[in-house]
């Protein structure tokens, strides 16, 4: 890791720590109750994707999840036995739609940047 990457990562960790009280207060709202935990504290594991090559697609919200439908359907037809699609979202509505529309995809919330290296440690991105 080079110097600037290290500084960037350290600054992200500081921001993450400073945001904890604010995130704690937001977690009492129904809208954020489930998603904040998965995005900022303990992300869902990618246990079902270990050993698979992943095609990682990200859609922030409901509309973006809908717009990926043709891409995901086309990609799903071409997947090999050792490949899966990882679809990450940021919002609760996007997550719910993705779970309903794409049962063959691994759907997760996109964790905050400080957590991504730990989240992907056992997966291979294509």
Residue pairs with C-beta under 8 A, 6 or more apart in sequence:
1 9
9 114
12 112
12 113
12 114
13 114
16 40
16 112
16 114
19 40
23 36
23 40
23 41
26 32
26 36
27 33
27 36
27 37
31 92
32 92
34 92
35 90
35 91
35 92
35 95
35 109
38 44
38 108
38 109
38 111
39 90
39 109
39 110
39 111
39 112
40 111
40 112
40 115
43 108
43 109
43 111
43 115
43 119
44 108
44 109
45 119
46 54
46 86
46 106
46 108
46 119
46 120
46 122
46 123
48 84
48 106
49 84
49 86
49 106
49 123
50 122
50 123
51 82
51 122
52 82
52 83
52 84
52 123
52 124
53 80
53 82
53 83
53 84
53 124
53 125
53 126
54 83
54 84
54 85
54 86
54 106
54 123
54 124
54 125
54 126
55 75
55 79
55 83
55 84
55 85
55 86
55 125
55 126
56 85
56 86
56 88
56 125
57 68
57 71
57 72
57 85
57 86
57 87
57 88
58 87
58 88
58 89
58 110
59 65
59 67
59 68
59 87
59 88
59 89
59 94
59 98
60 89
60 90
60 91
60 94
61 89
61 90
61 91
61 93
61 94
62 91
62 93
62 94
62 97
64 94
65 87
65 89
65 94
65 97
65 98
65 101
66 97
66 101
68 87
69 101
72 85
72 87
72 101
72 102
72 105
75 85
76 85
76 104
76 105
79 85
83 126
84 104
84 105
84 106
85 102
85 104
85 105
85 106
86 105
86 106
86 108
86 123
87 98
87 102
87 105
87 106
87 107
87 108
88 107
88 108
88 109
88 110
89 95
89 98
89 107
89 108
89 109
89 110
90 109
90 110
95 107
95 109
98 105
98 107
99 107
111 119
